[in-house]
Amino acid sequence: MSLELFLLIIVVITALGFDFTNGFHDTGNAVATSIAGGALKPRVAVAMSAVLNLVGAFLSTAVAAAIAKGLIDSGLVTLELIFAGLVGGIVWNLLTWLFGLPSSSSHALIGGIVGATLAAVGGHGVIWSGVASKVLVPAVLAPLIAGLVATVGTWLVYRAVRGVPEQHTARGFRYGQVGSAALVSLAHGTNDAQKTMGVIFLALIAYGSASNTDPVPPFWVIAACAVAIALGTYLGGWRIIRTLGKGLVDIRPPQGMAAQSSSAAVILLSSYFGYSLSTTHVATGSILGSGVGKRGAEVRWRVAGQMAIAWLITLPAAGLVGAGTYAVVHLIGGFAGVALGFVLLIAASVAIWMQSRKAPINQNNVNAEWKGSLTAGTEAPARDADEPGAQALVDALLTDAAPEPGADPDTAPDTERGGAAHTAPPLTVPPVTVPESAAAVRVPEAV
């Protein structure tokens, strides 16, 4: 096996690994509000999202073409460079997932590749106009537009149902949440899966098995990326789902429907025009807008500020990891350099995962009340509402057995069984034989 083929295989595996992390990192963008609002059970929500991400990945390749051809000079790309960029994206995805920060997987990937390009060939290898028009401008405008649309939508929804009792509208809004969550999941597949397709397309161009004049990636690339992002989505990024669903705003069904509908509209439009949009920025802007649009809603701006800081440093942080990885791989060179880079990536990923196990968040406690931080209040896993615990059963039995107020406990009617009033026999305790050494202790024979 030649070094170039070995590099290509490693790059494809690493790219699919990034797609997998992209799936669970961004699951919350589609289903967090549906889970928080009670429209869908957590595991059902992520399963639905996974299927629709899979379908969406086949619907558009405009973003893949933008990633492959619009951000860096494809004639200067090497497989080492692509591998290093992917490492930068994966490490940043995992770190932000650990802290429950919904940062942009798109920007992590782009930052890693741009950083590796700068380390490899310098600034002339980056198409800065493409980075500005297809990454930076949408990053600023997307959350603002989505937030504005969600604010207006939320206000209109509450205006339309003003005076109608909530019990008459809640079910309809939950159905609306399910539909809008499905639409966001489909839109996510049309946008985010394309980014990894573009990276593998770049690798194939660098290897020589594809041309930069090809309009779309090969079908096997599209299929592999679709499956990888769907599997990651089904795994469920519970830490980020919790932040989006409980940490920003206490979501009610009307807000959730308005937020998700706004997200779907903005993401689908960006996919149509080929913009490499961050679905995280869109979803976050929509959720904040749903809080602003509801009178009296609490918006936790401190959590939003932490997320904004993560957004600002995503591109440079992922770029530094990508540049450092390229330096290590290129310095050692050959099979050993690539193998060492891959081993270090796996070691970092395992270390981050083990750290997350110290305070795990899963489908059982993702909806626990927010108490100021990601893991506060999640120590005891919450039960599903339809699965009463032992204490609830005991309370129910005691309530059933308790007599009516003012009734004689010994003659209370057994109404549950339709029986008549009866007199309870006295409780008799069998005689207890007491050892001679304990003769001083008297045990009554009856109570």
C-alpha positions as CSV (number, residue, x, y, z in Angstrom):
1,M,0.0,0.0,0.0
2,S,1.4,3.4,-1.0
3,L,1.6,6.3,1.5
4,E,-0.9,8.3,-0.5
5,L,-3.5,5.5,-0.5
6,F,-2.9,5.0,3.3
7,L,-3.4,8.8,3.8
8,L,-6.6,8.7,1.7
9,I,-8.1,5.9,3.8
10,I,-7.2,7.7,7.1
11,V,-8.7,10.9,5.8
12,V,-12.0,9.2,4.7
13,I,-12.3,7.5,8.1
14,T,-11.5,10.7,10.0
15,A,-14.0,12.7,7.9
16,L,-16.7,10.2,8.6
17,G,-15.8,10.4,12.3
18,F,-16.2,14.2,12.1
19,D,-19.6,13.7,10.4
20,F,-20.6,11.4,13.3
21,T,-19.7,14.0,15.9
22,N,-21.5,16.6,13.8
23,G,-24.6,14.5,14.1
24,F,-24.7,14.2,17.9
25,H,-23.3,17.7,18.4
26,D,-26.2,19.3,16.4
27,T,-29.1,17.0,17.3
28,G,-30.3,19.6,19.7
29,N,-30.8,22.1,16.9
30,A,-33.7,20.1,15.6
31,V,-35.3,18.4,18.7
32,A,-34.3,20.3,21.9
33,T,-37.4,22.4,22.0
34,S,-39.7,19.4,21.2
35,I,-38.1,17.5,24.0
36,A,-38.2,20.4,26.5
37,G,-41.8,21.2,25.5
38,G,-43.0,17.6,26.0
39,A,-44.0,17.1,22.3
40,L,-41.7,14.1,21.9
41,K,-40.0,11.7,24.2
42,P,-36.2,12.0,24.0
43,R,-35.4,8.8,22.3
44,V,-38.3,9.1,19.8
45,A,-37.1,12.6,19.0
46,V,-33.6,11.6,18.1
47,A,-34.7,8.6,16.1
48,M,-37.0,10.7,14.0
49,S,-34.2,13.3,13.5
50,A,-31.7,10.6,12.5
51,V,-34.0,9.3,9.8
52,L,-34.7,12.7,8.3
53,N,-31.0,13.7,8.5
54,L,-30.3,10.6,6.4
55,V,-32.9,11.6,3.8
56,G,-31.9,15.3,3.8
57,A,-28.3,14.4,3.0
58,F,-29.4,13.1,-0.5
59,L,-31.4,16.2,-1.4
60,S,-28.7,18.8,-2.0
61,T,-25.0,19.0,-2.8
62,A,-24.6,22.8,-3.2
63,V,-22.9,23.2,0.2
64,A,-20.5,20.3,-0.6
65,A,-19.4,22.1,-3.7
66,A,-18.9,25.3,-1.7
67,I,-16.7,23.6,0.9
68,A,-14.7,21.8,-1.8
69,K,-14.1,24.7,-4.1
70,G,-14.9,28.0,-2.4
71,L,-12.7,28.3,0.7
72,I,-9.2,27.1,-0.1
73,D,-7.2,26.7,-3.3
74,S,-7.9,23.0,-4.2
75,G,-4.7,22.9,-6.3
76,L,-2.6,23.4,-3.1
77,V,-4.5,20.8,-1.0
78,T,-2.7,17.7,0.3
79,L,-4.1,14.8,2.2
80,E,-2.0,15.7,5.2
81,L,-3.6,19.1,5.3
82,I,-7.1,17.7,5.1
83,F,-6.4,15.2,7.9
84,A,-5.1,17.9,10.2
85,G,-8.1,20.1,9.5
86,L,-10.5,17.3,10.4
87,V,-8.6,16.7,13.6
88,G,-9.1,20.4,14.5
89,G,-12.9,20.1,13.8
90,I,-13.4,16.9,15.8
91,V,-11.4,18.0,18.9
92,W,-13.3,21.3,19.1
93,N,-16.7,19.6,18.6
94,L,-15.9,17.2,21.5
95,L,-14.7,19.9,23.8
96,T,-17.8,22.1,23.3
97,W,-20.0,19.0,23.6
98,L,-18.4,18.2,27.0
99,F,-19.3,21.7,28.3
100,G,-22.7,21.6,26.7
101,L,-21.9,24.6,24.5
102,P,-23.8,24.6,21.2
103,S,-21.0,25.9,19.0
104,S,-20.8,25.6,15.2
105,S,-19.6,22.2,13.8
106,S,-19.4,24.0,10.4
107,H,-17.0,26.6,11.8
108,A,-15.0,24.0,13.6
109,L,-14.4,22.1,10.4
110,I,-13.7,25.3,8.3
111,G,-11.4,26.7,11.0
112,G,-9.5,23.4,11.2
113,I,-8.9,23.3,7.5
114,V,-8.0,27.0,7.2
115,G,-5.6,26.6,10.1
116,A,-3.9,23.6,8.5
117,T,-3.8,25.4,5.2
118,L,-2.1,28.4,6.8
119,A,0.5,26.1,8.4
120,A,1.1,24.2,5.2
121,V,1.2,26.9,2.4
122,G,0.5,30.2,4.0
123,G,-2.2,32.8,3.5
124,H,-2.3,32.6,-0.3
125,G,-3.8,29.1,-0.1
126,V,-7.0,30.5,1.5
127,I,-9.7,32.1,-0.6
128,W,-10.4,34.9,1.8
129,S,-13.3,36.4,-0.2
130,G,-15.0,33.0,0.0
131,V,-14.4,32.7,3.7
132,A,-15.9,36.1,4.2
133,S,-19.0,35.7,2.0
134,K,-19.8,32.1,2.7
135,V,-18.8,31.8,6.4
136,L,-18.4,35.0,8.3
137,V,-21.3,37.1,6.9
138,P,-23.8,34.2,7.3
139,A,-22.4,33.6,10.8
140,V,-23.4,37.2,11.8
141,L,-26.7,37.4,9.9
142,A,-28.1,33.9,10.5
143,P,-28.8,34.2,14.2
144,L,-30.1,37.7,13.9
145,I,-32.5,36.9,11.1
146,A,-33.6,33.6,12.8
147,G,-34.1,35.4,16.1
148,L,-36.1,38.2,14.4
149,V,-38.3,35.7,12.6
150,A,-38.9,33.7,15.8
151,T,-39.6,36.8,17.8
152,V,-42.3,37.9,15.4
153,G,-43.6,34.4,15.0
154,T,-43.9,33.8,18.7
155,W,-45.7,37.1,19.2
156,L,-48.2,36.4,16.4
157,V,-48.9,32.9,17.8
158,Y,-49.6,34.1,21.3
159,R,-51.7,37.0,19.8
160,A,-53.7,34.5,17.7
161,V,-54.6,32.3,20.7
162,R,-55.1,35.1,23.2
163,G,-58.0,34.3,25.5
164,V,-58.1,30.6,24.5
165,P,-57.4,28.3,27.5
166,E,-54.1,26.6,27.2
167,Q,-55.6,23.1,27.5
168,H,-57.4,23.7,24.2
169,T,-54.3,24.7,22.3
170,A,-51.5,22.7,23.8
171,R,-52.1,19.5,21.8
172,G,-52.2,21.4,18.5
173,F,-49.0,23.2,19.3
174,R,-47.3,20.0,20.2
175,Y,-48.3,18.5,16.8
176,G,-46.9,21.7,15.3
177,Q,-43.6,21.1,17.2
178,V,-43.3,17.6,15.8
179,G,-43.8,18.8,12.3
180,S,-41.4,21.7,12.6
181,A,-38.8,19.4,14.3
182,A,-39.0,17.1,11.4
183,L,-38.5,19.9,9.0
184,V,-35.5,21.2,10.8
185,S,-34.0,17.7,10.8
186,L,-34.5,17.4,7.1
187,A,-33.0,20.9,6.6
188,H,-30.0,19.9,8.8
189,G,-29.3,17.0,6.6
190,T,-29.4,19.1,3.5
191,N,-26.8,21.5,5.0
192,D,-24.5,19.8,7.5
193,A,-23.9,16.4,5.9
194,Q,-22.7,18.3,2.8
195,K,-19.7,19.7,4.6
196,T,-18.1,16.3,5.1
197,M,-19.0,15.4,1.6
198,G,-17.0,18.4,0.5
199,V,-14.0,17.5,2.6
200,I,-13.9,13.9,1.2
201,F,-14.4,15.4,-2.3
202,L,-11.3,17.6,-1.6
203,A,-9.3,14.5,-0.6
204,L,-10.3,12.7,-3.7
205,I,-9.2,15.7,-5.8
206,A,-5.9,15.8,-4.0
207,Y,-5.4,12.0,-4.5
208,G,-6.2,12.3,-8.2
209,S,-9.3,10.1,-8.3
210,A,-11.6,13.1,-8.9
211,S,-11.4,16.4,-10.7
212,N,-12.2,19.9,-9.5
213,T,-14.4,20.2,-12.5
214,D,-16.7,17.4,-11.3
215,P,-20.1,19.0,-10.3
216,V,-20.8,16.7,-7.3
217,P,-19.1,14.1,-5.2
218,P,-19.4,10.4,-6.1
219,F,-22.5,8.7,-4.8
220,W,-20.6,6.5,-2.3
221,V,-19.4,9.7,-0.6
222,I,-22.9,11.0,-0.3
223,A,-24.2,7.7,1.0
224,A,-21.4,7.2,3.6
225,C,-21.8,10.8,4.9
226,A,-25.6,10.4,5.2
227,V,-25.3,7.3,7.2
228,A,-22.5,8.7,9.5
229,I,-24.5,11.8,10.4
230,A,-27.7,9.8,11.0
231,L,-25.9,7.4,13.4
232,G,-24.4,10.4,15.3
233,T,-27.8,12.0,15.5
234,Y,-29.4,8.9,16.9
235,L,-26.7,8.7,19.6
236,G,-28.2,12.0,20.9
237,G,-26.0,14.9,22.0
238,W,-27.8,15.1,25.3
239,R,-25.5,17.6,26.9
240,I,-26.2,20.2,24.1
241,I,-29.9,19.2,23.9
242,R,-30.1,20.1,27.6
243,T,-28.5,23.5,27.1
244,L,-30.7,24.5,24.2
245,G,-33.9,23.0,25.7
246,K,-33.6,24.1,29.3
247,G,-30.7,26.5,29.6
248,L,-31.7,29.4,27.4
249,V,-35.5,29.7,27.8
250,D,-38.2,27.7,29.5
251,I,-39.8,26.6,26.3
252,R,-43.6,26.3,26.0
253,P,-45.2,24.5,23.0
254,P,-46.1,27.7,21.1
255,Q,-42.5,29.0,21.5
256,G,-41.1,25.7,20.4
257,M,-43.1,25.6,17.2
258,A,-42.3,29.2,16.3
259,A,-38.5,28.6,17.0
260,Q,-38.3,25.4,15.0
261,S,-40.3,26.8,12.0
262,S,-38.0,29.8,11.9
263,S,-34.9,27.6,12.0
264,A,-36.2,25.4,9.2
265,A,-36.9,28.3,6.9
266,V,-33.5,29.9,7.3
267,I,-31.6,26.7,7.0
268,L,-33.4,25.6,3.8
269,L,-32.9,29.0,2.2
270,S,-29.1,28.8,3.0
271,S,-28.9,25.3,1.5
272,Y,-30.6,26.5,-1.6
273,F,-28.2,29.3,-2.1
274,G,-25.1,27.2,-1.2
275,Y,-24.2,29.0,2.0
276,S,-22.3,26.9,4.6
277,L,-24.5,28.0,7.4
278,S,-24.2,27.1,11.0
279,T,-27.4,25.4,12.0
280,T,-26.4,25.9,15.7
281,H,-26.3,29.7,15.2
282,V,-29.7,29.6,13.5
283,A,-31.3,27.3,16.2
284,T,-29.9,29.4,19.1
285,G,-31.1,32.7,17.5
286,S,-34.6,31.2,17.0
287,I,-34.8,29.9,20.6
288,L,-33.7,33.3,22.0
289,G,-36.2,35.0,19.7
290,S,-39.0,32.8,21.1
291,G,-38.1,34.0,24.6
292,V,-38.1,37.6,23.6
293,G,-41.4,37.3,21.7
294,K,-43.3,35.9,24.7
295,R,-44.2,38.5,27.3
296,G,-42.8,37.6,30.7
297,A,-40.6,34.8,29.5
298,E,-37.2,34.4,31.2
299,V,-34.2,34.5,28.9
300,R,-30.9,33.4,30.5
301,W,-28.6,35.9,29.0
302,R,-25.6,34.6,30.9
303,V,-25.8,31.2,29.2
304,A,-26.3,33.0,25.9
305,G,-23.1,35.0,26.6
306,Q,-21.1,31.9,27.2
307,M,-22.3,30.5,23.9
308,A,-21.4,33.7,22.1
309,I,-17.9,33.5,23.4
310,A,-17.6,29.9,22.2
311,W,-18.8,31.1,18.8
312,L,-16.2,33.8,18.6
313,I,-13.3,31.5,19.4
314,T,-14.4,28.5,17.4
315,L,-12.6,29.4,14.1
316,P,-9.3,30.4,15.7
317,A,-9.3,27.5,18.2
318,A,-10.1,24.8,15.7
319,G,-7.5,26.5,13.4
320,L,-4.8,26.2,16.1
321,V,-5.5,22.5,16.6
322,G,-5.5,22.0,12.8
323,A,-2.2,23.9,12.4
324,G,-0.6,22.0,15.3
325,T,-1.7,18.7,14.0
326,Y,-0.3,19.5,10.5
327,A,3.0,20.5,12.1
328,V,3.3,17.2,14.0
329,V,2.3,15.0,11.1
330,H,4.5,16.8,8.6
331,L,7.5,17.0,10.9
332,I,7.6,13.3,11.5
333,G,6.4,12.4,8.0
334,G,5.5,9.2,6.3
335,F,3.4,6.4,7.7
336,A,4.6,7.1,11.3
337,G,3.5,10.8,11.2
338,V,0.0,10.0,10.0
339,A,-0.4,7.1,12.4
340,L,0.8,9.2,15.3
341,G,-1.7,11.9,14.4
342,F,-4.5,9.4,14.2
343,V,-3.6,7.8,17.6
344,L,-3.4,11.2,19.3
345,L,-6.9,12.0,17.9
346,I,-8.3,8.8,19.3
347,A,-6.6,9.3,22.7
348,A,-8.0,12.9,23.0
349,S,-11.5,11.7,22.1
350,V,-11.4,8.9,24.7
351,A,-10.2,11.3,27.3
352,I,-13.0,13.8,26.7
353,W,-15.6,11.0,26.7
354,M,-14.3,9.6,30.0
355,Q,-14.5,13.1,31.5
356,S,-18.1,13.4,30.4
357,R,-19.0,10.2,32.3
358,K,-18.2,11.9,35.6
359,A,-21.5,13.8,35.3
360,P,-23.5,11.9,32.6
361,I,-26.5,13.4,30.9
362,N,-28.9,11.1,29.0
363,Q,-32.5,10.8,28.0
364,N,-33.5,10.2,31.6
365,N,-32.3,13.5,33.0
366,V,-32.0,15.8,30.0
367,N,-35.2,17.6,31.0
368,A,-34.3,18.0,34.7
369,E,-34.9,21.5,36.0
370,W,-32.1,24.0,35.1
371,K,-30.4,25.1,38.3
372,G,-27.7,27.4,37.0
373,S,-25.4,25.0,35.2
374,L,-25.3,22.1,32.8
375,T,-25.0,19.3,35.3
376,A,-26.6,20.9,38.4
377,G,-29.8,18.9,39.4
378,T,-29.0,16.0,37.1
379,E,-27.4,13.7,39.7
380,A,-30.5,11.6,40.3
381,P,-31.8,10.6,36.9
382,A,-35.4,11.8,36.3
383,R,-38.0,9.1,35.6
384,D,-40.4,9.3,32.6
385,A,-43.7,10.8,33.6
386,D,-45.5,7.6,32.7
387,E,-43.3,5.4,34.9
388,P,-44.1,6.0,38.6
389,G,-41.5,5.2,41.1
390,A,-41.7,3.1,44.2
391,Q,-42.5,6.1,46.4
392,A,-45.4,7.1,44.2
393,L,-46.8,3.6,44.4
394,V,-46.5,3.6,48.2
395,D,-48.2,7.0,48.4
396,A,-51.1,5.7,46.2
397,L,-51.6,2.6,48.3
398,L,-51.6,4.6,51.5
399,T,-54.1,7.1,50.0
400,D,-56.3,4.2,48.9
401,A,-56.2,2.6,52.4
402,A,-56.8,5.9,54.3
403,P,-60.3,6.4,55.8
404,E,-62.5,9.3,54.9
405,P,-62.0,12.4,57.2
406,G,-64.0,12.0,60.4
407,A,-64.7,8.3,59.8
408,D,-63.9,5.6,62.3
409,P,-60.7,3.9,61.0
410,D,-62.0,0.5,62.2
411,T,-65.3,0.8,60.4
412,A,-64.4,2.7,57.2
413,P,-66.2,1.2,54.1
414,D,-64.1,-0.5,51.5
415,T,-65.4,1.6,48.6
416,E,-62.8,0.5,46.1
417,R,-64.2,-3.1,46.3
418,G,-67.8,-2.1,46.8
419,G,-67.8,-3.8,50.2
420,A,-69.9,-2.7,53.1
421,A,-68.6,-1.3,56.3
422,H,-66.9,-3.8,58.5
423,T,-65.3,-4.0,61.9
424,A,-61.5,-4.7,61.7
425,P,-60.4,-7.6,63.9
426,P,-57.7,-6.8,66.5
427,L,-54.1,-7.4,65.5
428,T,-52.7,-10.3,67.4
429,V,-49.0,-10.9,67.9
430,P,-48.0,-14.6,68.5
431,P,-46.4,-15.3,71.9
432,V,-42.7,-14.7,72.0
433,T,-40.4,-17.0,73.9
434,V,-37.9,-15.0,75.9
435,P,-34.6,-16.5,77.0
436,E,-34.0,-16.7,80.7
437,S,-31.2,-14.2,80.4
438,A,-33.6,-11.7,79.2
439,A,-36.4,-12.5,81.6
440,A,-36.6,-9.0,82.8
441,V,-38.0,-7.9,79.4
442,R,-41.7,-8.4,79.1
443,V,-43.3,-8.7,75.6
444,P,-47.1,-8.3,75.3
445,E,-49.0,-11.1,73.7
446,A,-51.5,-8.8,71.9
447,V,-51.8,-5.3,70.8
